[in-house]
Amino acid sequence: MKAGMLALGVSALALTSPAYAETLTVGLVAPLSGAGAAWGLAMQGALELAVEDLNAAGGLVVDGETYDIEIVPYDSHYNPNDAVTAVNRLIYEDEAAFIVGPLGSAPLAAIAPMATENQIITITGAFTPIAASPEHPYVFRAVLPTEVYAHPQISWVVNQLGGTTVGALFPNDESGQSMQGDIAAAYEQAGADASAIDFYERGRMDFVPLLTRQIAQGIDTFELDGSPPETAGLLVRQLRELGFEGNIIRTGGDATDAILAVAGDEASEGLYVHMEYDGSLPEAQAYQERFEAAYGDSMNAFSPLFYTAINQVFQAMQAAGTVDDSDAIVAELGNHHDFVGPAGAANWIGEDIWGTTRQQFVPYAVGRVTNGSPEVVSICSLESCE
């Protein structure tokens, strides 16, 4: 996917939107370049397609007023300082009605107090518990965090693949440390030893010394979760070049296409990956075809999840009869059950985990890469993978 093509998409929306409508600004804060760009551009595409649908239908109609949706995107570079700068501009200069993003625990931790103070709804992809904390009632999470899917999926890995001694590398920051704790706990709860863990600085390219040390500890399974897609691809390639023949698992975050692009099909053969939803669903396939036709590149699976969450905000505005009263919009979001989107039926969950219902959930899956493409081998609920 090319950023220039996404930018052209925004211009096209402006040309086709109703001339008589009021303008409603929606902000985007996401990594549109760098190691996390595959996820950030998927978020941008989701927002553009959702807005395209609304504007093509004549705009967003709320309490008799028609609004033309305008997107204002900012590149966070996966950096908390850049995310803060972007959110400040969206709130105080652009007057955004709500924000899509940011991605990453550290960026969200930096902007969540701002979202709360200014009562601005934020649809994030950050895995940190802050994303569903009662102290930040305007933050909603579109994608499943590690602590929700880790235990069911890792139990499947341990029981079905026989993974008993697990190695992993994580970014040396809040995002990586948060995921490391969840992943290690889930493996240990499933009966595996996950003590072969190390951290690296973002931007590192040569992992051979770290991986050599882990292989020497006798690992039979390597966990990729927590690393950006391009970094995970390097890890897969370097593991296979070192002769590692064990399981390689991507427990979370859709990154398969980007991993294969870096690692190559041969190194990635047999890789087990987390799939954000059941890609065999007709509506999922239709959305993917539309996305790839629009942007000329493969689609990261975060996109239909963000598309679903964004549309829920728009529908909540219509039901609440306001684009300004965040409390009324949040209350309407809480009334959505089995909201049908391209990834399947979505629900807001989390009361029993965080004390709030700010987490979007659709059934997810485990896939095995065969001949360069993942095939679904298990469908998962909140309780287990079958």
Secondary structure as UniProt FT lines:
FT   HELIX           3..16
FT   TURN            19..20
FT   STRAND          22..30
FT   TURN            35..36
FT   HELIX           37..56
FT   TURN            57..58
FT   STRAND          60..62
FT   TURN            63..64
FT   STRAND          65..75
FT   TURN            77..78
FT   HELIX           80..92
FT   STRAND          98..100
FT   HELIX           105..117
FT   TURN            118..119
FT   STRAND          121..124
FT   HELIX           129..132
FT   TURN            134..135
FT   TURN            137..138
FT   STRAND          139..141
FT   HELIX           146..156
FT   HELIX           157..161
FT   STRAND          165..171
FT   HELIX           174..189
FT   TURN            190..191
FT   STRAND          193..200
FT   TURN            202..203
FT   HELIX           208..216
FT   TURN            217..218
FT   STRAND          221..223
FT   TURN            225..226
FT   HELIX           229..241
FT   TURN            242..243
FT   STRAND          247..250
FT   HELIX           256..263
FT   HELIX           265..268
FT   TURN            269..270
FT   STRAND          272..275
FT   TURN            279..280
FT   HELIX           282..295
FT   HELIX           302..320
FT   HELIX           326..333
FT   TURN            334..335
FT   STRAND          339..341
FT   TURN            342..343
FT   STRAND          344..349
FT   HELIX           351..354
FT   STRAND          359..361
FT   STRAND          364..370
FT   TURN            371..372
FT   STRAND          373..380
//
